[in-house]
Amino acid sequence: MLNQQYAILTVIDSYIEPLLIPVISSDKLGVCCGTIQIDSVSSSCGKAQGDRFKLTIPYVKQNLTWNVFFDSQCPEMGPDFIFNDNTFLADMDIDTLSTKVPSLAKWNPNDHNALLNVLVELLACYKQHQIQLLQKQTRLQIEYHMLMESTEMKQENVEMILLPFSSKPTEAKFLINLTVDLSKLQTRTCNSETDTAMLLVVFSGTDWNRIIPQLYFSKSLEEILGRTDTLSIPPFPPDQYLLNYVQRIKKYISDKINSVVQKLERKREYLAAFVSLKPSTRISL
């Protein structure tokens, strides 16, 4: 997939290409892991190489679609954007935008990370936009505030989104990055950056009382704890708070790790006992 994305760069204007390489090379822009995809390349002036394209950005286990417009006639100018969520930045004034997205206000086409920096800042703005939308939903507002007031939860480890866009929301999604301690495994003395556990919780229904949780492990974690689609995680009762459920899932994962450790210890004990029973001399038949 990454090779296909690099192949697309051959039809991108040469001054934009170095700006896109860091973008498609990044595998984690927010909580959600996954690469940014480029497609729908076109030209603003009929040239063979394009200066307009669509970016598909992973967010809360779904995709944000942002159309990016450069002007190949003015390569020193920064890009314009059209977002698939038209409520985002709908009424933001230029001064506020300059404060929240400084990499766009002070665009530097010679900095190969310029576009990536803009995307990071825009994604932070989008997350803040979704937090503001939560204020209109009493239960969701309480759920988020409880998470943020918890000492074990950091703001950068939580993403949320209300759906559908531009209308009364009927679904809310929370994606939470969970800390996983694998230090008990002697073969893993410290947490690897690739060891990721994420909890997706989808609220819907009257008063947001229909709740569906789903657990995701990175490939490295699945090799240790098993595939998440084969696990029976605890249900999420409608009268329970999200913070309490997160703590319950963290204990569930911890118990799974302890189970793996115990199995490894029993295996070592069995092998040690087997070796101790091995005859010290050979018996010829």
HELIX and SHEET records of a PDB file:
HELIX    1   1 LEU A    2  ILE A    8  1                                   7    
HELIX    2   2 LEU A    9  VAL A   11  5                                   3    
HELIX    3   3 GLU A   17  SER A   25  1                                   9    
HELIX    4   4 ILE A   94  LYS A  100  1                                   7    
HELIX    5   5 PRO A  102  ALA A  105  1                                   4    
HELIX    6   6 ALA A  114  LEU A  134  1                                  21    
HELIX    7   7 THR A  138  GLU A  149  1                                  12    
HELIX    8   8 GLN A  155  ASN A  157  5                                   3    
HELIX    9   9 THR A  206  TRP A  208  5                                   3    
HELIX   10  10 LYS A  219  LEU A  225  1                                   7    
HELIX   11  11 THR A  228  THR A  230  5                                   3    
HELIX   12  12 LEU A  242  SER A  276  1                                  35    
SHEET    1   A 4 GLN A  37  SER A  42  0                                        
SHEET    2   A 4 ARG A  52  TYR A  59 -1                                        
SHEET    3   A 4 GLN A  62  PHE A  69 -1                                        
SHEET    4   A 4 ASP A  80  PHE A  83 -1                                        
SHEET    1   B 4 VAL A 158  LEU A 163  0                                        
SHEET    2   B 4 GLU A 171  LEU A 178 -1                                        
SHEET    3   B 4 ALA A 197  SER A 204 -1                                        
SHEET    4   B 4 ARG A 210  PHE A 217 -1                                        
END                                                                             
